[in-house]
Amino acid sequence: MAPCKLADAWVDGATVVYVGKAGGRNGLRQRLTAYRRHGTGQRAGHWGGRYIWQLADSDTLVVAWRPTPHASKAEQALLDEFKIIYHGALLFANLRNSTCNR
């Protein structure tokens, strides 16, 4: 299986990129810190965001979140909704179910 090109993962018309869920007391802070560290070339222990930091306007992205008691269910519902709207496409940077190499 060949790695995908960045352009292959982009979803035309979408205004959302995928960061994933982050549970626990400091989960969101830890996840975003890992993304930031990776984006600035520091050790992050997390490869998530490697697509996001390649966007020309990555420095202007806005982070939004929604606290929920059932993160896995909420995440799956949002992913399913995106797939319906964008005809089966995955959110940009969501490699969990991607055919791309990780």
MITOR-528843 format. One record per atom (N, C-alpha, C): residue in three letters; x, y, z; residue number from 1; atom name. Coordinates in steps of 0.05 Angstrom, whole numbers. Example, Ala and Ser with C-alpha at 12.3 -4.5 7.8 and 13.67 -1.06 7.14 Angstrom:
['ala',[264,-114,156],1,'N']
['ala',[246,-90,156],1,'CA']
['ala',[264,-66,156],1,'C']
['ser',[257,-45,142],2,'N']
['ser',[273,-21,143],2,'CA']
['ser',[258,1,157],2,'C']
***
This chain:
['met',[17,-23,0],1,'N']
['met',[0,0,0],1,'CA']
['met',[18,25,0],1,'C']
['ala',[14,42,-19],2,'N']
['ala',[31,66,-21],2,'CA']
['ala',[21,89,-3],2,'C']
['pro',[39,106,6],3,'N']
['pro',[30,128,23],3,'CA']
['pro',[13,148,6],3,'C']
['cys',[-6,161,18],4,'N']
['cys',[-22,181,4],4,'CA']
['cys',[-7,207,2],4,'C']
['lys',[-12,222,-18],5,'N']
['lys',[-2,249,-20],5,'CA']
['lys',[-21,266,-4],5,'C']
['leu',[-11,288,5],6,'N']
['leu',[-27,306,21],6,'CA']
['leu',[-53,314,6],6,'C']
['ala',[-51,320,-19],7,'N']
['ala',[-74,328,-35],7,'CA']
['ala',[-95,306,-37],7,'C']
['asp',[-86,280,-35],8,'N']
['asp',[-105,258,-36],8,'CA']
['asp',[-123,257,-12],8,'C']
['ala',[-113,268,11],9,'N']
['ala',[-128,267,36],9,'CA']
['ala',[-146,291,39],9,'C']
['trp',[-142,312,23],10,'N']
['trp',[-158,336,26],10,'CA']
['trp',[-187,331,16],10,'C']
['val',[-206,343,30],11,'N']
['val',[-234,340,23],11,'CA']
['val',[-244,367,14],11,'C']
['asp',[-248,370,-12],12,'N']
['asp',[-257,396,-23],12,'CA']
['asp',[-283,405,-11],12,'C']
['gly',[-284,430,-3],13,'N']
['gly',[-308,442,9],13,'CA']
['gly',[-310,439,39],13,'C']
['ala',[-294,422,51],14,'N']
['ala',[-295,418,80],14,'CA']
['ala',[-281,441,94],14,'C']
['thr',[-291,448,117],15,'N']
['thr',[-278,469,133],15,'CA']
['thr',[-269,458,160],15,'C']
['val',[-268,432,163],16,'N']
['val',[-260,419,188],16,'CA']
['val',[-237,400,183],16,'C']
['val',[-218,400,201],17,'N']
['val',[-197,380,201],17,'CA']
['val',[-199,364,227],17,'C']
['tyr',[-189,340,226],18,'N']
['tyr',[-192,321,248],18,'CA']
['tyr',[-169,322,268],18,'C']
['val',[-176,325,293],19,'N']
['val',[-156,324,314],19,'CA']
['val',[-160,299,331],19,'C']
['gly',[-185,291,335],20,'N']
['gly',[-191,267,350],20,'CA']
['gly',[-202,274,377],20,'C']
['lys',[-208,253,392],21,'N']
['lys',[-219,258,419],21,'CA']
['lys',[-196,257,439],21,'C']
['ala',[-201,270,461],22,'N']
['ala',[-181,271,482],22,'CA']
['ala',[-195,270,509],22,'C']
['gly',[-192,247,522],23,'N']
['gly',[-206,243,547],23,'CA']
['gly',[-189,249,572],23,'C']
['gly',[-202,249,595],24,'N']
['gly',[-187,253,620],24,'CA']
['gly',[-185,282,627],24,'C']
['arg',[-175,287,651],25,'N']
['arg',[-174,314,662],25,'CA']
['arg',[-156,332,645],25,'C']
['asn',[-133,323,636],26,'N']
['asn',[-116,339,620],26,'CA']
['asn',[-113,329,591],26,'C']
['gly',[-132,313,583],27,'N']
['gly',[-131,300,556],27,'CA']
['gly',[-129,320,533],27,'C']
['leu',[-146,340,533],28,'N']
['leu',[-146,359,512],28,'CA']
['leu',[-120,375,512],28,'C']
['arg',[-112,384,535],29,'N']
['arg',[-87,400,537],29,'CA']
['arg',[-63,383,527],29,'C']
['gln',[-62,358,536],30,'N']
['gln',[-40,341,528],30,'CA']
['gln',[-40,336,497],30,'C']
['arg',[-64,331,487],31,'N']
['arg',[-66,326,458],31,'CA']
['arg',[-58,350,441],31,'C']
['leu',[-68,373,449],32,'N']
['leu',[-61,397,434],32,'CA']
['leu',[-31,405,438],32,'C']
['thr',[-20,400,461],33,'N']
['thr',[8,404,466],33,'CA']
['thr',[25,386,447],33,'C']
['ala',[17,361,445],34,'N']
['ala',[31,343,427],34,'CA']
['ala',[29,352,398],34,'C']
['tyr',[6,362,390],35,'N']
['tyr',[3,372,362],35,'CA']
['tyr',[22,396,358],35,'C']
['arg',[21,415,378],36,'N']
['arg',[38,439,376],36,'CA']
['arg',[67,431,374],36,'C']
['arg',[76,414,392],37,'N']
['arg',[104,405,393],37,'CA']
['arg',[112,393,366],37,'C']
['his',[95,375,356],38,'N']
['his',[101,363,330],38,'CA']
['his',[104,384,308],38,'C']
['gly',[86,403,309],39,'N']
['gly',[85,424,288],39,'CA']
['gly',[109,442,289],39,'C']
['thr',[122,444,312],40,'N']
['thr',[146,461,315],40,'CA']
['thr',[172,445,313],40,'C']
['gly',[169,419,306],41,'N']
['gly',[193,403,303],41,'CA']
['gly',[204,391,328],41,'C']
['gln',[190,393,350],42,'N']
['gln',[199,382,376],42,'CA']
['gln',[189,354,379],42,'C']
['arg',[202,339,397],43,'N']
['arg',[192,312,403],43,'CA']
['arg',[164,314,415],43,'C']
['ala',[146,298,404],44,'N']
['ala',[119,299,413],44,'CA']
['ala',[108,272,422],44,'C']
['gly',[121,250,414],45,'N']
['gly',[111,224,420],45,'CA']
['gly',[84,218,407],45,'C']
['his',[78,234,387],46,'N']
['his',[52,231,373],46,'CA']
['his',[55,242,345],46,'C']
['trp',[47,226,326],47,'N']
['trp',[49,234,298],47,'CA']
['trp',[24,248,288],47,'C']
['gly',[3,248,304],48,'N']
['gly',[-21,262,296],48,'CA']
['gly',[-15,290,289],48,'C']
['gly',[-27,300,269],49,'N']
['gly',[-23,328,260],49,'CA']
['gly',[-3,331,238],49,'C']
['arg',[10,309,230],50,'N']
['arg',[30,312,209],50,'CA']
['arg',[18,323,183],50,'C']
['tyr',[-7,317,178],51,'N']
['tyr',[-20,330,155],51,'CA']
['tyr',[-27,359,160],51,'C']
['ile',[-37,364,184],52,'N']
['ile',[-46,391,191],52,'CA']
['ile',[-24,411,189],52,'C']
['trp',[0,405,198],53,'N']
['trp',[22,424,198],53,'CA']
['trp',[33,429,170],53,'C']
['gln',[24,413,151],54,'N']
['gln',[33,417,123],54,'CA']
['gln',[14,437,108],54,'C']
['leu',[-8,444,120],55,'N']
['leu',[-26,463,108],55,'CA']
['leu',[-13,490,107],55,'C']
['ala',[-16,504,84],56,'N']
['ala',[-3,531,81],56,'CA']
['ala',[-12,550,103],56,'C']
['asp',[-37,548,112],57,'N']
['asp',[-48,567,132],57,'CA']
['asp',[-51,554,160],57,'C']
['ser',[-34,535,166],58,'N']
['ser',[-37,521,192],58,'CA']
['ser',[-35,539,215],58,'C']
['asp',[-20,562,212],59,'N']
['asp',[-18,580,235],59,'CA']
['asp',[-43,597,240],59,'C']
['thr',[-63,594,223],60,'N']
['thr',[-88,609,227],60,'CA']
['thr',[-111,591,235],60,'C']
['leu',[-106,565,238],61,'N']
['leu',[-128,547,245],61,'CA']
['leu',[-139,553,273],61,'C']
['val',[-164,549,277],62,'N']
['val',[-177,553,303],62,'CA']
['val',[-185,526,314],62,'C']
['val',[-179,523,340],63,'N']
['val',[-186,498,354],63,'CA']
['val',[-213,502,368],63,'C']
['ala',[-231,483,364],64,'N']
['ala',[-257,483,378],64,'CA']
['ala',[-262,456,390],64,'C']
['trp',[-277,455,411],65,'N']
['trp',[-283,429,423],65,'CA']
['trp',[-310,430,436],65,'C']
['arg',[-320,406,442],66,'N']
['arg',[-346,404,455],66,'CA']
['arg',[-344,382,476],66,'C']
['pro',[-345,390,502],67,'N']
['pro',[-344,370,523],67,'CA']
['pro',[-369,352,521],67,'C']
['thr',[-364,327,525],68,'N']
['thr',[-386,307,525],68,'CA']
['thr',[-380,284,543],68,'C']
['pro',[-400,273,557],69,'N']
['pro',[-394,250,574],69,'CA']
['pro',[-389,224,559],69,'C']
['his',[-396,223,534],70,'N']
['his',[-393,199,518],70,'CA']
['his',[-377,205,493],70,'C']
['ala',[-351,210,497],71,'N']
['ala',[-333,220,475],71,'CA']
['ala',[-333,201,451],71,'C']
['ser',[-331,175,456],72,'N']
['ser',[-329,156,433],72,'CA']
['ser',[-354,157,416],72,'C']
['lys',[-377,158,429],73,'N']
['lys',[-403,158,414],73,'CA']
['lys',[-405,185,399],73,'C']
['ala',[-398,207,412],74,'N']
['ala',[-400,233,399],74,'CA']
['ala',[-381,235,376],74,'C']
['glu',[-357,225,379],75,'N']
['glu',[-337,225,358],75,'CA']
['glu',[-347,209,334],75,'C']
['gln',[-357,185,339],76,'N']
['gln',[-367,168,317],76,'CA']
['gln',[-390,181,303],76,'C']
['ala',[-408,194,317],77,'N']
['ala',[-431,207,305],77,'CA']
['ala',[-422,230,286],77,'C']
['leu',[-402,245,295],78,'N']
['leu',[-391,267,279],78,'CA']
['leu',[-377,256,254],78,'C']
['leu',[-361,235,257],79,'N']
['leu',[-348,222,235],79,'CA']
['leu',[-368,211,215],79,'C']
['asp',[-388,198,225],80,'N']
['asp',[-409,187,207],80,'CA']
['asp',[-424,209,192],80,'C']
['glu',[-430,231,206],81,'N']
['glu',[-443,254,193],81,'CA']
['glu',[-426,266,170],81,'C']
['phe',[-400,268,176],82,'N']
['phe',[-382,279,156],82,'CA']
['phe',[-381,261,131],82,'C']
['lys',[-380,235,136],83,'N']
['lys',[-379,216,114],83,'CA']
['lys',[-405,218,97],83,'C']
['ile',[-427,222,109],84,'N']
['ile',[-452,225,95],84,'CA']
['ile',[-451,251,78],84,'C']
['ile',[-443,273,90],85,'N']
['ile',[-443,298,76],85,'CA']
['ile',[-423,298,53],85,'C']
['tyr',[-400,285,57],86,'N']
['tyr',[-378,286,38],86,'CA']
['tyr',[-374,259,24],86,'C']
['his',[-396,244,21],87,'N']
['his',[-397,220,4],87,'CA']
['his',[-375,200,11],87,'C']
['gly',[-373,194,37],88,'N']
['gly',[-355,173,46],88,'CA']
['gly',[-327,182,52],88,'C']
['ala',[-320,207,48],89,'N']
['ala',[-293,217,53],89,'CA']
['ala',[-288,218,83],89,'C']
['leu',[-263,216,91],90,'N']
['leu',[-255,219,118],90,'CA']
['leu',[-248,248,123],90,'C']
['leu',[-251,258,147],91,'N']
['leu',[-241,284,154],91,'CA']
['leu',[-211,285,148],91,'C']
['phe',[-202,308,138],92,'N']
['phe',[-174,312,133],92,'CA']
['phe',[-158,307,159],92,'C']
['ala',[-137,291,156],93,'N']
['ala',[-119,284,178],93,'CA']
['ala',[-130,261,195],93,'C']
['asn',[-153,250,189],94,'N']
['asn',[-162,226,203],94,'CA']
['asn',[-152,202,188],94,'C']
['leu',[-132,189,200],95,'N']
['leu',[-119,166,187],95,'CA']
['leu',[-128,140,198],95,'C']
['arg',[-146,140,218],96,'N']
['arg',[-154,116,232],96,'CA']
['arg',[-165,95,212],96,'C']
['asn',[-182,103,195],97,'N']
['asn',[-195,85,176],97,'CA']
['asn',[-185,89,147],97,'C']
['ser',[-164,104,144],98,'N']
['ser',[-154,111,118],98,'CA']
['ser',[-140,88,104],98,'C']
['thr',[-139,89,78],99,'N']
['thr',[-124,70,63],99,'CA']
['thr',[-95,79,60],99,'C']
['cys',[-88,102,71],100,'N']
['cys',[-61,113,69],100,'CA']
['cys',[-44,99,90],100,'C']
['asn',[-18,97,84],101,'N']
['asn',[1,87,105],101,'CA']
['asn',[3,108,127],101,'C']
['arg',[8,98,150],102,'N']
['arg',[10,117,173],102,'CA']
['arg',[39,124,179],102,'C']
***
